């Protein structure tokens, strides 16, 4: 669906008691037309020429933002972003995620700084591509609009904003079997796993400036998630859904704790507000633990 306004950032809530709903890892954006499927295949073929960070750097792409949970690390070619013209053969953004200790190309993004009056690019055939906007990353008088194209399994579709399978793939952790978690809980668990990874980019700079109390709080939350990873793995192998759900609950709560710690780290109220907006824009959502 092509949006003509900034996408509304919806809170991702984990609600105990709803986890038995079906979770089949199927695309939610509808089937692709034959032409769109061919376009996705072409995008994958084009991007295969830059399937390592070294190749990306040699082609003029530059890493930005660090490892964004559920999206990976963005490598951006600025002139293509500023060109503001959809060009299937020249993706402005490459997305990498670590798997088996190596950076793997997991997708691309077509991102453009368009004028305020310009329509969202037509992009891929049909209405399956999900264009979204990043107001905080837009240049003055421009709108940064983009759509992702995933080359690895994506439960919400090939064009989804986030891909919650990435933190599982990066850890070699099996996905929860169908029906073990509802889609919201699955996404919140995935985001918590991503947040627990070693900080990079803006997260690293924030934590370098933070005080000892912030570091201690983050260490506790990350330690909790690290401990639950082993429990999640054992639960899948033992077919123990109760143990899996309990571990997921604890990991999700720790992920919410990381976000709350980041948000409270700046001492200035205005900076706290800006931090919250930046986190929403980069993460595409929130983690909250319902009472």
Number of C-alpha atoms within 10 A of each C-alpha: 11 17 14 15 13 14 16 11 13 10 13 18 17 25 15 16 9 13 18 15 13 14 19 15 19 12 16 14 17 13 14 20 14 11 12 18 15 14 18 21 13 14 22 21 12 15 23 13 11 17 19 17 20 10 13 20 15 11 12 12 21 16 19 15 15 16 24 25 24 25 27 26 24 23 23 23 21 16 12 19 21 16 14 20 16 20 13 15 13 13 22 26 28 28 27 24 23 18 17 10 9 12 17 17 24 24 26 24 22 24 29 27 25 22 16 12 10 12 13 22 20 13 21 21 16 15 17 21 25 21 27 24 23 19 17 13 15 16 13 10 10 17 24 23 27 24 23 25 24 24 18 14 17 21 20 18 24 28 25 23 23 24 25 27 22 27 27 19 17 20 16 12 17 14 18 21 14 13 14 22 26 20 23 18 25 22 24 27 29 24 30 28 28 25 25 22 17 10 16 16 14 14 17 14 11 15 17 10 11 15 10 10 11 16 14 11 15 22 14 14 23 23 14 19 27 15 13 21 19 12 17 24 17 16 18 18 10 11 13 13 18 11 16 22 20 14 22 25 20 17 29 29 22 26 30 20 21 22 19 15 17 20 19 16 20 17 10 10 10 10 14 16 14 15 18 17 16 17 17 16 19 16 19 22 19 19 26 19 19 9 6
